[in-house]
């Protein structure tokens, strides 16, 4: 049984660019990070540095899940972009 594979050579992908969709996912990911930073600074300012970990533990856990979901969706779109065309270099 012969397996067909579409091989993209590394030299072709050296010129790969980010698709607009991938850029939006990256922006969303960074926005989550920025939101976490803002909240942690506010907690530290109001309640002190010793309270940050205990007061933001649940928040951090949930936001880690959100970041994971953003990355999964981005990876799915990148995969779809790569499967769409052998000549596609926008990931």
PESUL-V485485 format. One record per run of one state. SS is the DSSP state (H for helix, E for strand, - for the rest). FROM is the first residue (numbers start at 0). LEN is the number of residues. If there is no record, write none. Layout:
SS,FROM,LEN  SS,FROM,LEN
This chain:
-,0,9  H,9,4  -,13,3  E,16,1  -,17,2  H,19,28  -,47,1  H,48,36  -,84,5  E,89,1  -,90,1
